Amino acid sequence: MAASGAARKAAISTSSRLKQNRSSGPTRQTVERLQLGLTLASLRHQARRSQGEAGAVIGRTAGRISHVENGKGGFGTEELTRLLDFYGASDQERETVLALGSAARRRAPRRGYVDNLPEPFQRLAELQAASAKIRWYECGVIPGLVQSPEYVRALMALSNAIYWSDSEAETVERTEFRLEHQRRVLEAGTPKRIEVVFTEDALDNVIGSESVMRGQVLHLLQLPERQPGLGIRVVPRGTPDNPALGGGLVVLDFPRAPGVGFATVLHGAATYYDQAEDVEPMQRIFERVGQLALGREDTRALLIDRLKGAR
């Protein structure tokens, strides 16, 4: 009887160790874990705290803090609460982090992740800044990363009282955020490759005025000279068999992590995809529109012709 009890204890101990090993193994990076990590890193930097100091607050190593900040794990609610206290987080930041923490701990596979939390565009900017490569396609509009300041202002002005309540203050705030978003991504400390493709009718669709559009064309010519990793290409008007007419998409690649894709939307929460069955078709779509687009030099020639008034 004693031997049997000892055997059961040994079996339970072995099972417990196996479960512990499984739970401590590599964690797949997901959109939620990436967003949690980037948000925690941002709060820590704002609080001017080191990873070692943060780890000491919750009894973890600096390496574990780094692991989570890089989207490779998560923390429990109690640990997150203590970190948020340590960082002096606001009520809205606490709500966001705790919600992301809950989503990051989810083990069951899911397809799309809808970001309905406060300040979604802030997390989009952080994801893009942290990526190693960005592929961005738009139909009929200049992609956000390469919009000129005047184009951004005109776009936000015409969106006022349509996509949000009539508010000059919010229009200014959204304009400033878009420009800051561009700066953060284009001037990120780690060099990245950025491939931008859009359809030629984006140059015909006047936003603001003809003067704004002329400035936008000049911006498209000058920007790659300041950003060596940036490539801008145009799909010419009338190009047949474009599989992405009427839509837009962004695919983000991360070092040693699955790609993340999302379709750009006019309004509402962004839905992110990080499963291969969703991301791979988006990658193929971008590859196809890239094949239809002019090369960089031919795109440059087209833009110069636009400046000269050619149609």
VMD Tcl script that draws the C-alpha trace (Angstrom):
set ca {
  {0.00 0.00 0.00}
  {2.86 2.35 0.91}
  {4.64 1.47 -2.30}
  {1.51 2.19 -4.27}
  {1.17 5.61 -2.57}
  {4.80 6.43 -3.35}
  {4.27 5.46 -6.99}
  {1.25 7.75 -7.23}
  {3.24 10.62 -5.72}
  {6.07 10.02 -8.19}
  {3.62 9.95 -11.09}
  {2.00 13.18 -9.93}
  {5.42 14.81 -9.55}
  {6.46 13.70 -13.03}
  {3.19 14.97 -14.53}
  {3.63 18.31 -12.76}
  {7.18 18.68 -14.12}
  {6.00 17.88 -17.64}
  {3.25 20.51 -17.41}
  {5.73 23.05 -16.07}
  {8.15 22.33 -18.92}
  {5.38 22.70 -21.47}
  {4.23 26.01 -20.00}
  {7.77 27.38 -19.84}
  {8.60 26.44 -23.43}
  {8.75 28.87 -26.33}
  {5.60 31.00 -26.64}
  {4.38 31.85 -30.10}
  {4.34 35.56 -30.81}
  {0.84 36.85 -31.54}
  {-0.53 40.31 -32.23}
  {-1.81 40.54 -28.66}
  {1.56 39.57 -27.16}
  {3.40 41.97 -29.44}
  {1.03 44.79 -28.49}
  {1.29 43.95 -24.78}
  {5.08 43.92 -24.93}
  {5.37 47.17 -26.87}
  {2.89 48.91 -24.54}
  {4.74 47.74 -21.41}
  {8.07 48.84 -22.90}
  {6.62 52.26 -23.72}
  {5.26 52.71 -20.19}
  {8.58 51.63 -18.69}
  {10.51 54.11 -20.83}
  {8.09 56.89 -19.91}
  {8.64 56.05 -16.24}
  {12.42 56.00 -16.83}
  {12.81 52.58 -15.26}
  {15.21 49.83 -16.27}
  {14.22 46.25 -17.03}
  {16.10 45.19 -13.90}
  {14.10 47.60 -11.74}
  {10.85 46.41 -13.28}
  {11.79 42.78 -12.76}
  {12.63 43.37 -9.10}
  {9.11 44.74 -8.47}
  {7.50 41.44 -9.49}
  {10.31 39.05 -8.54}
  {11.40 38.41 -12.13}
  {14.69 38.82 -13.97}
  {15.47 41.59 -16.43}
  {15.62 38.83 -19.05}
  {12.01 37.88 -18.36}
  {10.91 41.52 -18.69}
  {12.76 41.68 -22.03}
  {11.13 38.40 -23.09}
  {7.63 39.80 -22.55}
  {8.45 43.21 -24.02}
  {9.53 41.42 -27.20}
  {6.13 39.73 -27.50}
  {7.31 36.28 -26.44}
  {5.22 35.82 -23.32}
  {2.93 37.43 -20.82}
  {2.34 38.11 -17.15}
  {-0.52 37.34 -14.82}
  {-2.98 40.01 -13.70}
  {-1.27 40.51 -10.33}
  {2.16 41.00 -11.92}
  {0.77 43.41 -14.50}
  {-1.03 45.38 -11.80}
  {2.19 45.77 -9.80}
  {4.08 46.86 -12.91}
  {1.37 49.38 -13.78}
  {1.55 50.79 -10.24}
  {5.33 51.02 -10.57}
  {5.08 52.82 -13.93}
  {2.39 55.23 -12.71}
  {-0.01 54.19 -15.48}
  {-3.24 56.09 -16.09}
  {-6.66 54.44 -15.73}
  {-6.97 54.08 -19.51}
  {-3.48 52.59 -19.80}
  {-4.31 50.14 -17.01}
  {-7.51 49.09 -18.77}
  {-5.64 48.53 -22.03}
  {-2.72 46.60 -20.53}
  {-4.90 44.31 -18.42}
  {-7.12 43.56 -21.44}
  {-4.06 42.86 -23.60}
  {-2.63 40.70 -20.82}
  {-5.78 38.59 -20.74}
  {-5.73 38.24 -24.55}
  {-2.01 37.41 -24.53}
  {-2.57 34.50 -22.12}
  {-5.18 32.94 -24.40}
  {-3.91 29.59 -25.68}
  {-6.75 28.61 -28.00}
  {-5.95 29.43 -31.65}
  {-8.04 32.15 -33.29}
  {-8.11 33.77 -36.71}
  {-8.43 37.56 -36.66}
  {-7.83 39.80 -33.65}
  {-9.99 42.94 -33.51}
  {-8.36 45.78 -31.58}
  {-11.28 47.47 -29.83}
  {-9.18 48.91 -26.99}
  {-8.56 52.65 -26.49}
  {-6.00 54.38 -28.78}
  {-5.72 51.59 -31.40}
  {-3.72 53.79 -33.79}
  {-1.05 54.20 -31.13}
  {-0.52 50.42 -31.06}
  {-0.56 50.29 -34.87}
  {2.27 52.84 -34.94}
  {4.21 50.84 -32.35}
  {3.81 47.62 -34.35}
  {5.04 49.31 -37.52}
  {7.98 50.94 -35.74}
  {9.00 47.57 -34.27}
  {8.76 45.67 -37.57}
  {11.70 44.81 -39.82}
  {9.76 45.17 -43.06}
  {6.53 46.92 -44.09}
  {4.60 46.22 -47.27}
  {1.77 48.73 -47.82}
  {-0.67 48.85 -50.73}
  {-3.55 51.28 -51.31}
  {-6.04 51.75 -54.13}
  {-7.11 55.35 -54.84}
  {-5.36 57.03 -51.91}
  {-1.76 57.77 -50.96}
  {-0.61 55.32 -48.24}
  {-0.39 56.94 -44.82}
  {3.36 56.54 -44.31}
  {4.21 58.60 -47.39}
  {1.53 61.30 -47.20}
  {2.88 64.84 -47.20}
  {2.06 67.06 -44.17}
  {-0.31 69.17 -46.30}
  {-2.04 66.05 -47.66}
  {-2.48 64.74 -44.11}
  {-3.97 68.05 -42.95}
  {-6.36 68.20 -45.90}
  {-7.39 64.56 -45.42}
  {-8.11 65.07 -41.73}
  {-9.99 68.30 -42.41}
  {-12.35 66.63 -44.87}
  {-12.84 63.73 -42.43}
  {-13.92 66.10 -39.65}
  {-17.65 65.85 -38.77}
  {-17.79 62.63 -40.84}
  {-15.60 60.08 -39.07}
  {-15.78 61.93 -35.74}
  {-17.90 64.70 -34.26}
  {-17.19 68.20 -35.55}
  {-14.09 69.19 -33.57}
  {-11.20 71.33 -34.74}
  {-9.18 70.19 -31.72}
  {-9.60 66.51 -32.62}
  {-8.77 67.23 -36.26}
  {-5.51 68.88 -35.20}
  {-4.76 66.04 -32.78}
  {-5.30 63.38 -35.44}
  {-3.14 65.31 -37.90}
  {-0.33 65.60 -35.38}
  {-0.60 61.92 -34.54}
  {-0.37 60.88 -38.22}
  {2.76 63.00 -38.68}
  {4.28 61.65 -35.45}
  {3.37 58.14 -36.61}
  {5.33 58.72 -39.82}
  {8.33 60.07 -37.92}
  {8.39 57.14 -35.49}
  {8.26 54.54 -38.25}
  {10.51 56.21 -40.83}
  {13.09 57.30 -38.27}
  {13.05 54.14 -36.13}
  {16.43 53.33 -34.63}
  {16.60 49.96 -36.42}
  {16.70 50.31 -40.23}
  {13.76 48.68 -41.97}
  {12.64 47.96 -45.50}
  {9.44 49.68 -46.55}
  {7.71 48.86 -49.83}
  {4.84 51.14 -50.80}
  {2.61 50.51 -53.83}
  {-0.48 52.48 -54.82}
  {-2.65 52.90 -57.90}
  {-2.11 55.93 -60.15}
  {-5.64 57.24 -59.58}
  {-4.49 58.20 -56.07}
  {-2.70 61.07 -57.82}
  {-5.90 62.07 -59.65}
  {-8.16 62.10 -56.61}
  {-7.71 65.65 -55.35}
  {-7.38 66.00 -51.59}
  {-7.46 69.64 -50.48}
  {-6.40 71.34 -53.70}
  {-4.26 70.97 -56.80}
  {-1.48 72.72 -54.85}
  {-1.67 70.08 -52.12}
  {-1.49 67.32 -54.73}
  {1.52 68.91 -56.41}
  {3.24 69.09 -53.03}
  {2.34 65.43 -52.46}
  {4.01 64.40 -55.72}
  {7.12 66.36 -54.78}
  {7.08 64.66 -51.35}
  {6.98 61.24 -53.04}
  {10.03 62.17 -55.11}
  {12.04 63.51 -52.18}
  {11.19 61.00 -49.46}
  {13.17 58.00 -50.85}
  {16.25 60.24 -51.06}
  {16.06 60.69 -47.27}
  {14.97 57.12 -46.58}
  {17.22 54.60 -48.41}
  {15.14 51.63 -47.27}
  {11.93 53.07 -48.74}
  {10.66 52.02 -52.15}
  {7.67 53.74 -53.79}
  {5.98 52.30 -56.88}
  {2.81 53.05 -58.82}
  {0.39 50.70 -60.59}
  {-0.40 52.61 -63.83}
  {-3.92 53.67 -64.67}
  {-5.73 51.03 -66.74}
  {-3.53 48.12 -65.67}
  {-5.64 44.97 -66.19}
  {-6.26 42.17 -63.70}
  {-5.35 43.95 -60.48}
  {-6.52 41.51 -57.73}
  {-6.63 44.28 -55.12}
  {-8.87 46.91 -56.70}
  {-10.90 48.84 -54.16}
  {-8.91 47.71 -51.15}
  {-5.76 48.25 -49.17}
  {-3.54 46.08 -47.02}
  {-0.44 46.17 -44.85}
  {1.87 43.25 -44.07}
  {4.43 43.57 -41.28}
  {7.42 41.25 -40.89}
  {9.19 40.86 -37.55}
  {12.56 39.29 -36.70}
  {12.09 35.64 -35.77}
  {8.30 35.99 -35.56}
  {5.28 35.30 -37.77}
  {4.14 38.07 -40.08}
  {1.15 40.25 -39.21}
  {-1.29 41.55 -41.80}
  {-4.36 43.76 -41.79}
  {-6.69 45.28 -44.36}
  {-6.93 49.06 -44.16}
  {-10.42 50.31 -43.36}
  {-12.22 53.63 -43.79}
  {-13.56 53.60 -40.26}
  {-13.68 51.33 -37.23}
  {-11.38 48.95 -35.42}
  {-8.54 47.25 -37.23}
  {-8.59 43.46 -37.53}
  {-5.12 41.92 -37.38}
  {-4.15 38.52 -38.76}
  {-1.13 36.46 -37.69}
  {-2.12 32.95 -38.82}
  {-0.39 31.64 -41.94}
  {-3.70 30.85 -43.68}
  {-4.55 34.57 -43.55}
  {-1.17 36.28 -43.87}
  {0.16 34.24 -46.78}
  {-2.67 35.24 -49.19}
  {-2.07 38.89 -48.25}
  {1.62 38.43 -49.02}
  {0.72 36.92 -52.39}
  {-1.63 39.81 -53.16}
  {1.13 42.30 -52.45}
  {3.56 40.30 -54.58}
  {1.08 40.39 -57.47}
  {0.40 44.15 -57.31}
  {4.17 44.60 -57.07}
  {4.51 42.73 -60.36}
  {1.90 45.02 -61.94}
  {3.53 48.20 -60.62}
  {6.18 50.23 -62.40}
  {9.75 49.89 -61.20}
  {11.22 52.57 -58.96}
  {12.87 54.51 -61.77}
  {9.80 54.37 -64.01}
  {7.67 55.46 -61.05}
  {10.03 58.38 -60.50}
  {9.69 59.34 -64.18}
  {5.89 59.21 -63.91}
  {5.96 61.46 -60.84}
  {8.25 63.95 -62.57}
  {5.86 64.02 -65.53}
  {3.03 64.80 -63.11}
  {5.00 67.75 -61.77}
  {5.48 68.99 -65.31}
  {1.73 68.81 -65.87}
  {1.76 65.67 -68.05}
  {-1.29 63.41 -67.89}
}
mol new
graphics top color blue
foreach p $ca { graphics top sphere $p radius 0.5 }
foreach p [lrange $ca 0 end-1] q [lrange $ca 1 end] { graphics top cylinder $p $q radius 0.2 }
display resetview
